[in-house]
Amino acid sequence: MLPLMERELVGPYLTKEDFLDITAVAQSAPGIMAINVAILTGYRLKRTPGAFFAACGAALPSFIIILVIALFFQKFAQNPVVRRIFLGVRPAVVALIMVPVFNLAKTAGVTCKTVWVCVATALAVWLLKISPVYVVLLAVLCGVLLSHRERAQ
């Protein structure tokens, strides 16, 4: 959903940098990222009513579709064709996740020289079981220190 939101919002309502900032805040907030992006964008454009209607617009279609699927899924869950369809959809889901990751990385200025920070962070959370909260706090601290260092120069 993030690539769709980016395509619809960047240009008419937000700059690419604004969208990147909103996405970063949305990732650090609890909840579903697409809804967080919608809430932050709606609030930025039309304050509280914008946030409310943006949240409804982002959540209700998915909620209704999942509800309808859940009503009928039990009848078809063991069907071999349905199982093969779900197995075939998996690679598409991975691609749908990776496209916005690469686009946002490019916008954020991640290069071959700086990608090690992303990889090290992912490995620290996954292998060392470091809480993402500590990773975010450390990133904030590093950002503040680097910002002060650049200003001092």
Protein Blocks (a to p, Z undefined) as FASTA:
>chain_A
ZZmmmmmmgojlmcfklmmmmmmmmmmpgcjfklmmmmmmmmmmnommlmmmmmmmmmmm
mmmmmmmmmmmmmmmmmpmklmmmmmmmmmmmmmmmmmmmmmmmmmnopafklmmmmmmm
mmmmmmnopafklmmmmmmmmmmmmmmmmmmZZ
